[in-house]
Amino acid sequence: MKTTFQLSEISEVAKTLLASVPNKTICLYGEMGAGKTTLVKQLIHQLGAADIANSPTFGLVNEYHDNKGKPLAYHFDFYRLNDEMEALDIGFEDYLNSDAWLFIEWPEKVKSLLPNDAVSVLLYFIDENTRSIELNVS
């Protein structure tokens, strides 16, 4: 899947992405401002989370639940990570073994910890209202 879209179409992009991926570990690559967090917010919304998504930049991970209180998704932002040990310290391996969706921003910071079958989503900034998305499945 590779497409260019307007930010006003991000809801449809999120629906298509969720329907296209073979597993629940999604790694989001892209420069600052490419729209990674914006896409994750919409993915969380499309999954029907009881919570409203926001960026976990300072806490590294946010947890979202379904309407019954069960963990539905985890959103990681590893931008401020200094090394992979910090990810291990927050229990990243436990998250990988959960049944919840995992959305990982800046996955290149934890490359050796990622499962081989993680889905790569590349986001590109075209202009203020336009982005390009590319889905790569291992």
trRosetta pair geometry for C-beta under 8 A, 3 or more apart (Angstrom, degrees):
i j d omega theta_ij theta_ji phi_ij phi_ji
1 16 7.1 161 -151 143 150 114
1 17 7.5 -169 97 -99 158 65
1 20 5.6 7 -29 -175 146 165
1 133 7.4 -13 124 113 100 98
1 134 7.2 164 96 -151 62 38
1 135 4.0 27 55 29 101 121
2 132 7.3 11 -174 178 82 98
2 133 7.1 -169 -140 95 44 53
2 134 4.5 8 -108 -110 91 81
2 135 7.2 -142 -64 23 56 68
3 13 7.4 -157 81 -116 126 100
3 132 7.1 -171 99 -150 35 64
3 133 5.9 -5 59 56 76 89
4 126 6.5 52 -147 -47 112 156
4 130 6.4 11 179 -176 101 105
4 131 7.2 180 -151 95 61 37
4 132 4.7 -32 -98 -98 75 81
4 133 7.9 161 -93 16 29 66
5 9 4.5 -121 -174 79 110 125
5 10 7.0 136 123 -77 132 53
5 12 7.7 -163 -142 74 142 103
5 13 5.3 -149 37 -67 173 128
5 130 7.2 169 89 -148 32 63
5 131 6.1 -18 63 64 78 80
5 132 7.7 139 16 -101 67 33
5 133 6.8 -6 14 5 114 109
6 9 4.9 90 60 3 77 104
6 129 5.5 -4 -150 153 85 96
6 130 5.9 -41 -101 -95 56 67
7 10 5.6 -7 -165 -34 51 114
7 35 7.2 -148 -107 -117 98 134
7 38 7.1 -39 -143 158 105 152
7 129 5.3 -109 11 -156 104 59
7 130 7.5 -104 -24 -67 78 23
7 131 6.7 82 -73 -4 74 108
8 129 7.5 2 -11 -167 91 105
9 12 5.2 -45 -178 40 81 113
9 13 6.0 87 124 -26 85 99
10 13 5.2 -52 -144 37 41 117
10 14 6.2 45 155 -23 70 101
10 35 7.6 -142 -109 -177 130 129
10 38 6.4 -74 -143 143 162 104
10 39 6.4 -132 -160 -101 114 63
10 42 5.0 -158 136 -48 105 165
11 14 5.9 -54 -152 33 28 111
11 15 6.6 29 150 -18 62 105
11 42 5.8 -138 -95 -156 50 124
11 45 7.8 -64 -119 93 87 129
11 46 7.2 150 -157 -74 69 108
12 15 5.6 -50 -148 35 35 113
12 16 6.3 34 155 -17 67 106
13 16 5.8 -57 -149 39 29 111
13 17 6.2 31 153 -22 64 108
13 39 7.1 -72 108 -126 121 100
13 42 7.5 57 71 105 90 150
13 133 6.2 118 -163 10 127 157
14 17 5.7 -54 -144 36 30 113
14 18 6.4 29 159 -17 64 106
14 39 6.5 170 -84 -163 94 71
14 42 4.0 -144 -51 124 151 108
14 43 4.9 -151 -149 -76 111 58
14 45 7.4 46 127 61 164 94
14 46 4.7 -179 129 -22 119 145
15 18 6.1 -58 -150 37 27 108
15 19 6.4 18 155 -12 63 112
15 46 5.7 -161 -79 -139 65 141
16 19 5.9 -64 -148 43 29 108
16 20 6.0 23 156 -22 66 119
17 20 5.7 -67 -143 38 27 110
17 21 6.4 25 167 -28 66 107
17 26 7.7 63 161 -128 119 145
17 39 7.8 48 8 -175 166 115
17 43 6.9 -61 85 -98 128 108
17 121 6.9 27 -143 -109 131 138
17 133 7.6 -73 -78 156 120 148
17 135 6.7 178 -125 -84 85 132
18 21 6.7 -52 -141 21 25 106
18 43 6.5 151 -64 -140 107 87
18 46 5.8 -157 -17 116 151 136
18 47 7.1 -175 -119 -72 146 82
20 135 6.2 36 117 148 136 173
21 24 7.5 116 116 -84 128 31
21 26 6.4 -54 -120 -85 163 104
21 119 4.8 -53 -139 -62 112 169
21 135 7.3 -126 -82 -159 83 131
21 137 7.1 172 -135 -94 62 113
22 117 7.3 -88 92 176 115 112
22 119 7.0 153 39 -72 76 116
22 137 5.9 87 8 -150 115 135
23 117 5.6 69 11 129 152 115
23 118 7.6 -95 81 -109 124 33
23 119 6.5 177 58 -27 82 105
24 99 7.7 66 45 175 162 43
24 100 7.0 -175 150 124 143 32
24 101 4.5 -119 -169 -109 105 57
24 102 6.2 93 131 15 84 74
25 96 7.2 28 -100 -134 133 77
25 102 4.7 1 -117 61 67 115
25 104 7.3 9 -172 -4 79 119
25 114 7.5 150 157 -159 134 86
25 115 5.8 96 59 42 169 119
25 117 7.2 100 52 96 121 76
25 118 4.4 -77 116 -117 116 80
25 119 6.5 148 89 16 63 78
26 43 7.6 -129 61 -152 161 166
26 101 7.2 1 7 -176 109 95
26 102 6.7 172 29 90 64 62
26 103 5.2 -11 71 -110 107 63
26 104 6.9 171 89 22 53 76
26 118 7.4 167 -94 -172 13 83
26 119 5.1 -26 -110 71 63 107
26 121 5.9 14 -175 -7 99 122
27 104 4.9 -27 -110 71 64 109
27 107 3.7 -26 -149 -19 113 162
27 114 6.5 10 -72 -133 139 142
27 118 5.1 56 -19 152 115 124
27 119 6.7 176 23 83 76 49
27 120 5.2 -28 72 -106 106 59
27 121 6.7 168 82 23 50 74
28 36 4.3 128 140 -141 134 106
28 39 6.8 167 -125 73 141 130
28 40 6.9 -93 -26 -56 159 106
28 103 6.6 21 -16 -176 120 84
28 104 6.5 174 18 82 77 50
28 105 5.1 -28 69 -98 112 63
28 107 7.1 127 43 -15 45 107
28 121 5.1 -23 -106 72 65 106
28 123 6.5 9 -170 -5 94 116
29 36 8.0 180 61 -93 7 125
29 107 6.8 -71 -69 36 83 100
29 108 7.0 75 -113 -33 102 106
29 120 6.3 4 -2 -168 120 95
29 121 6.9 169 23 84 73 49
29 122 4.8 -25 72 -107 106 69
29 123 7.0 170 84 22 51 71
30 34 3.2 -120 157 73 126 159
30 35 6.9 -38 119 46 161 67
30 36 5.3 179 52 -54 118 104
30 122 6.3 134 -67 -168 85 53
30 123 3.6 -32 -68 66 151 88
30 124 6.5 -142 -127 -68 105 36
30 125 7.4 119 -178 -28 113 81
31 34 5.0 116 56 -43 65 112
31 124 8.0 52 17 -128 98 51
31 125 6.4 -70 62 1 112 117
32 79 8.0 78 -91 -128 98 137
33 125 5.8 19 113 -79 92 146
34 123 4.2 131 142 111 117 105
34 124 6.1 -49 -145 -115 116 12
34 125 4.8 -113 -110 -43 63 88
34 131 6.7 105 178 -135 68 116
35 38 4.5 -58 -159 48 74 120
35 39 5.5 79 139 -28 90 97
35 123 5.2 -136 62 175 93 144
35 125 7.2 149 -12 -85 96 77
35 131 4.9 -43 11 -95 154 156
36 39 6.0 -60 -153 35 26 108
36 40 6.4 23 153 -17 64 107
36 105 4.8 109 145 -117 140 112
36 123 5.8 -168 -70 32 70 147
37 40 5.5 -53 -145 37 35 112
37 41 6.3 43 154 -25 66 101
37 55 4.9 -18 -135 -89 143 99
37 77 7.3 11 -86 -92 105 127
37 105 6.8 -3 -66 -75 73 153
38 41 5.8 -50 -152 29 29 114
38 42 6.8 23 152 -12 61 105
39 42 5.8 -61 -155 39 34 108
39 43 6.2 37 149 -22 69 105
39 121 7.6 -154 130 134 157 144
39 123 6.7 -149 -17 -82 146 144
39 133 7.7 128 -106 -102 147 132
40 43 5.3 -50 -143 35 36 114
40 44 6.3 39 156 -20 67 102
40 53 6.1 -150 123 164 85 151
40 75 5.3 105 171 -131 138 123
40 103 4.6 134 -126 149 111 152
40 105 7.1 -75 -37 -50 145 110
41 44 5.9 -54 -151 35 28 111
41 45 6.5 29 150 -18 62 108
41 52 7.8 15 -153 177 98 70
41 53 4.2 -168 -120 81 63 120
41 54 7.3 42 -99 -83 108 32
42 45 5.4 -52 -147 38 36 115
42 46 6.2 38 154 -21 67 105
43 46 5.7 -54 -145 36 30 111
43 47 6.5 30 154 -20 63 106
43 73 7.6 159 121 -142 101 163
43 101 7.5 -154 148 148 117 151
43 103 6.2 141 82 -85 147 143
44 47 5.9 -57 -152 34 29 111
44 49 4.7 -27 173 7 86 143
44 51 7.5 -54 166 83 128 85
44 52 8.0 109 111 -162 129 28
44 53 3.9 120 49 -50 155 132
44 64 5.3 -171 -149 -79 117 176
44 72 7.9 109 -146 103 76 119
44 73 5.7 -143 -111 67 84 150
44 75 6.9 -40 -66 -55 128 129
44 103 7.7 -88 -56 1 91 151
45 48 7.9 49 170 -64 34 23
45 49 6.8 -73 -87 36 28 97
45 52 7.8 21 -83 -130 93 61
45 53 6.9 -101 -39 6 79 113
47 64 7.7 100 80 112 130 135
47 72 5.7 147 135 160 129 125
47 73 6.0 107 68 -34 166 131
47 101 6.5 -114 -99 4 157 152
48 66 6.5 31 105 -133 100 83
48 67 7.2 -54 149 -25 105 100
48 72 7.5 -135 77 -148 75 157
49 52 7.9 163 100 -73 113 22
49 53 7.0 80 67 -50 153 92
49 64 4.1 -24 -140 168 141 123
49 65 6.6 103 -154 64 83 34
49 66 6.8 -89 -117 -92 47 42
49 72 5.3 -165 -99 72 86 147
49 73 6.4 -72 -79 27 127 114
50 64 7.6 166 45 -177 65 79
50 65 5.3 -27 36 87 113 85
50 66 6.4 82 -20 160 100 18
50 67 5.1 136 -73 -91 112 51
50 69 7.8 -21 19 -77 154 45
51 64 4.8 -138 53 -132 119 82
51 65 6.3 82 -13 34 109 75
53 62 7.0 129 -144 103 72 145
53 64 6.4 -31 -85 -77 87 139
53 75 6.4 96 -148 -30 112 161
54 62 6.8 153 64 -92 67 166
55 62 7.9 159 146 -19 14 136
55 77 6.0 35 -172 -44 83 160
56 59 5.0 -81 -164 68 84 91
56 60 5.9 -31 142 94 110 15
56 61 5.3 31 170 -129 158 4
56 62 4.1 -149 -71 -23 117 91
56 75 5.5 154 -5 102 125 93
56 76 6.6 -73 75 -131 138 25
56 77 4.7 165 73 14 79 106
57 77 4.8 -61 -87 108 49 147
57 79 6.1 -22 -136 45 89 123
57 80 6.5 90 178 -11 76 119
58 80 7.3 30 -107 19 42 157
59 62 6.7 88 81 -66 126 72
60 76 6.3 -8 165 -147 70 78
60 77 6.5 -144 -141 61 34 67
60 78 6.8 44 -145 -93 88 56
60 80 7.5 -109 -82 61 82 101
60 81 7.2 84 -119 -72 112 95
60 86 7.5 -151 -105 145 152 107
60 87 7.7 -169 -174 -104 135 64
60 90 5.7 -143 99 -60 145 169
61 74 5.7 -9 -166 -175 110 103
61 75 6.8 149 -154 77 56 48
61 76 5.0 -19 -97 -97 83 72
61 77 7.8 -177 -76 20 38 65
61 90 6.2 154 2 153 128 143
61 95 7.3 -126 -137 -85 152 155
62 74 7.2 161 80 -156 46 54
62 75 4.7 -9 55 56 96 102
63 71 5.9 -59 -168 -126 108 102
63 73 7.7 161 -156 88 45 49
63 74 5.7 -19 -103 -104 65 77
64 71 7.5 95 75 -155 44 60
64 72 5.2 -60 107 62 87 101
64 73 4.6 -2 55 59 113 90
64 74 7.5 -166 20 -77 78 31
64 75 7.0 52 -14 -12 112 105
65 68 7.8 -128 165 69 102 48
65 69 5.2 -12 178 -148 142 31
65 70 6.2 139 -156 66 87 31
65 71 5.9 -59 -101 -96 72 34
65 72 5.6 122 -152 -3 18 98
66 69 7.3 -45 68 22 67 18
66 70 5.1 -4 35 57 108 88
66 72 4.5 123 -48 -68 78 119
71 74 7.2 7 -177 -52 118 89
71 98 6.6 -46 103 -179 139 141
71 100 4.7 -63 130 -72 101 140
72 100 5.9 107 135 -138 14 101
72 101 6.6 -2 147 21 64 101
73 100 5.5 -179 -90 172 26 105
73 101 3.9 -20 -109 66 91 103
73 102 7.3 -179 -158 -74 69 25
73 103 6.4 25 180 -4 115 104
74 95 5.3 -86 63 -153 169 123
74 98 7.3 90 -11 58 129 147
74 100 5.7 90 -12 108 89 133
74 101 7.3 -177 26 90 59 57
74 102 5.3 -9 63 -113 97 69
74 103 7.2 -172 92 30 50 69
75 103 4.8 -11 -113 68 72 109
75 105 7.7 27 179 -7 82 102
76 87 7.9 43 -159 -129 141 105
76 92 7.6 52 -106 -119 150 102
76 95 7.7 115 -55 127 124 164
76 102 7.1 8 -1 -172 111 89
76 103 7.0 179 27 90 68 55
76 104 4.6 -1 61 -118 115 68
76 105 6.4 -163 99 30 63 69
77 80 7.7 43 122 12 91 88
77 105 4.5 -1 -114 61 66 122
77 106 6.5 65 -168 20 53 112
78 81 4.2 -19 -172 -7 84 132
78 87 6.6 -7 -115 -81 124 115
78 104 7.0 11 -7 -171 115 89
78 105 6.6 -180 22 88 70 65
78 106 4.2 -141 70 89 83 108
78 107 7.0 102 33 -87 135 29
78 109 4.2 -163 133 63 125 136
78 110 5.8 -119 -122 -17 168 108
79 105 6.7 -21 -40 120 92 109
79 106 4.7 167 -71 -33 56 157
79 109 7.6 -164 -90 -29 18 150
81 84 7.6 52 161 -83 130 32
81 86 5.1 -173 -145 72 87 134
81 87 6.3 13 -134 -49 143 92
81 106 7.2 170 22 115 112 130
81 109 4.5 115 69 158 128 143
81 110 7.1 -19 121 -50 169 93
82 86 6.0 102 42 -25 79 139
83 86 6.0 119 65 -3 60 95
84 87 5.4 -49 -163 32 54 114
84 88 6.5 53 142 -18 75 101
84 109 7.3 170 -79 148 67 67
84 110 5.3 120 -119 -122 89 68
84 112 6.4 -27 -101 52 163 103
84 113 5.8 164 -156 -28 119 121
85 88 5.4 -53 -150 38 39 114
85 89 6.2 48 149 -28 67 102
86 89 5.4 -48 -148 29 33 118
86 90 7.0 23 155 -12 62 101
87 90 6.2 -60 -155 37 33 101
87 92 4.1 10 161 -30 90 150
87 109 7.6 145 -45 117 129 98
87 110 4.8 47 -30 -103 170 130
87 113 6.0 -156 104 30 141 170
88 91 7.7 51 -179 -72 36 16
88 92 5.9 -69 -84 31 35 106
88 93 6.6 25 -127 -16 74 104
88 113 7.4 -150 -65 -104 86 141
91 94 4.2 -24 172 28 101 122
91 95 6.4 110 118 -23 84 88
92 95 5.5 -53 -153 34 39 114
92 96 6.5 42 150 -23 68 102
92 110 6.8 -127 -177 -152 164 153
92 113 6.0 28 117 161 136 148
93 96 5.5 -49 -151 32 36 116
93 97 6.7 26 153 -12 64 107
93 113 7.2 -108 -75 -160 78 110
94 97 5.9 -64 -153 41 33 106
94 98 6.9 49 146 -42 64 96
95 98 5.5 -40 -156 5 39 119
95 100 7.6 -61 -161 60 76 113
95 102 6.2 111 150 -105 106 122
96 102 6.9 4 -101 -59 52 165
96 113 7.6 -145 -51 159 148 92
96 115 6.3 152 -163 -38 120 108
98 102 7.7 125 61 -58 105 106
104 107 4.5 74 121 -80 119 100
104 110 7.5 -94 -171 51 136 125
104 114 7.6 -164 81 -105 167 109
104 118 7.7 -27 34 -160 135 135
106 109 5.0 23 143 -2 100 118
107 110 6.1 -74 -161 53 55 88
107 111 6.9 97 142 -83 76 58
107 114 5.9 56 -178 -78 116 138
107 118 7.3 175 -162 146 155 151
107 120 7.9 -131 58 -113 147 81
108 111 5.6 7 -152 -60 43 105
110 113 4.4 -47 170 43 98 119
110 114 6.3 117 110 -44 88 87
111 114 6.1 -50 -155 10 32 115
114 118 4.8 -57 177 -4 109 153
115 118 5.1 130 66 -42 78 89
116 138 6.0 -146 157 127 67 154
117 138 5.5 -145 -123 69 39 115
118 138 6.8 51 56 3 51 129
119 135 6.7 -15 179 -163 109 91
119 136 7.3 155 -169 80 61 52
119 137 5.5 -22 -119 -103 86 72
119 138 7.6 -136 -93 5 42 82
120 135 7.4 145 86 -160 58 43
120 136 4.2 -13 67 63 107 104
120 137 7.8 -159 31 -71 73 28
120 138 7.6 86 -6 -41 99 88
121 133 6.5 -16 -172 -164 95 98
121 134 7.3 156 -158 79 47 49
121 135 5.7 -14 -106 -104 74 67
121 136 7.7 -167 -74 25 30 72
122 133 7.1 149 80 -157 55 47
122 134 4.4 -10 57 58 105 100
122 135 8.0 -155 22 -68 74 25
122 136 7.0 43 -11 -5 105 110
123 131 5.9 -15 -167 -178 94 124
123 132 7.3 149 -158 79 45 53
123 133 5.6 -12 -102 -103 69 74
124 131 6.4 147 75 -166 52 69
124 132 4.2 -10 57 56 109 101
124 133 7.7 -159 21 -69 76 33
124 134 7.7 40 -10 -4 108 102
125 131 6.3 -38 -106 -111 38 79
126 130 3.9 -57 74 107 124 104
126 131 5.9 -169 7 -98 95 22
126 132 5.8 98 -50 -23 112 92
127 130 4.8 40 43 37 84 102
